[in-house]
């Protein structure tokens, strides 16, 4: 039917009578000499008056056959709308079922029009939102409602976290049966910066969520700019991987607010949902194994190519790492006026709040669940040697050699691992030797050389004391002076020189009374013995200029 009828719910019979006279007058003016009227105008009048076209023709030819008091218009009340929602908007089926129970409905005063056209017209007079809601549910409600977009005022003011099952089949490492992996991602609301992500072959758990959040809060640097830190609030949905006791305790210990959005309202975390859409439609649809690709001839099974062409899990991780780096550091984002997310992050001068690495490391996942021994080359993991040149204060690298440790981190992240002792305490963060910068290696070499020089100096002083003790032997009695006696005699000589330069006050006891060992107790002269020891060692070498530890430019 052309046109759309008015809402007859509140129309009085007199008003309908005026509307009919107006439409009849228009049709009489448009009627041709042969008595025929334009079809579109006739159909429009029939729709407005809720009458058939034949009835409208009789109105035009004969005038008003029905008095205003007899006009009755069927209205789609709330009861009918509820039934229509139950039938999913299938009005024809609803009308047929109602006609089967006409007698029972009449007992309740409900009259169902016999003509389906009348029933359909009443349904068609409803708003577009009502009709789409009955057919599509809440999705139609979201499409036809205005929303006020919200954006965080600055970086780390709010994060959005979600879990998505990817539309691609991959082969597990060492397996043959294809599976669809899951992805956990964390995105900053203001800058659209993808702070952390993790790919898993199983349904994510609370431990996986804690691991990804801890990785997102790590202190990282790129081009002299730091990113990461603790957020003020995080939004996620009502999944079990988010609403569990472990994740709640994690939020309380790290001190950030966690909000679960309303069910079936993905627009409340639209940034992360839009990222998943970009991931599925732009990054995965070109890969073999995409589950929403072209179908086979029988149109039942999705064609994803031979098993030998599918990506392995590690290959998909490497591909997603490149895509995520391009998303963060190279690709303009339309939601932030075509700025690159990392550039917008750097332009924001909001201070970042850091969480200690030892506190975050406790929430990383154990890597392969076995202990390793630290050798002089470091730790071997994933066919790489990991080492740490920046140890925490109070620790020395010699304290870690030959220790049994466990590794923690993000399972598919090989650029770093956290080292924990047998008691579970955090020791350090190790990185592959191949990824260390030249400046770090040079700086470590300078520290190592300084420690070696200090040890050599102490060793030489100890050797000199042993030689002096050997030179003070008494040939008559066979007495031998110990190294401690020589050292104490040296302290007495030094204190005597200080006393000569600065007399001891009357109330202070002299050093000779405090130390019973004096020159008289050791035969011979200390100075003479030292001279003999020096003659045995030979002439002292002149001091060497410090060596240049910087690498040449070619290195």
Secondary structure, 3 states (H helix, E strand, C coil): CCCCCCCCCCCCHHHHHHHHHHHHHHHHHHCCCCCCCCHHHHHHHHHHHCCCHHHHHHHHHHCCCCCHHHCCCCCCCHHHHHHHHHCCCCHHHHHHHHHHCHHHHHHCCCCCCCCHHHHHHHHHCCCHHHHHHHHHCHHHHHHCCCCCCCCCCCCCCCEEEEEEEEEEEEECCCCCCEEEEEEEEEEECCCCCEEEEEEECCCCCHHHHHHHHHHHCCCEEECCEEECCCCCEEEECCCCCCCCHHHHHHHHHHCCEEEECCCCCHHHHHHHHHHHHHHHHHHHCCCCCECCCCECCCCCCECCCCHHHCCEHHHHHHHHHHHHHHHHHCCEEHHHCCEEHHHHHHHCCCCCCCCCHHHHHCCCEECCCCCEECECCEEEECCEEEECCCCCCCCCHHHCCCCEEEEEECCCCCCCEEEECCCCCEEEEEEEHHHCCHHHHHHHHHHHHHHHHHHHHHHHHHHHHHHHHHHCCCCCCCCCCCHHHHHHHHHHHHHHHHHHHCCCCCCCCCHHHHCCCCHHHCCCCHHHHHHHHHHHHCCCCCCCCCCCCCCCCCC
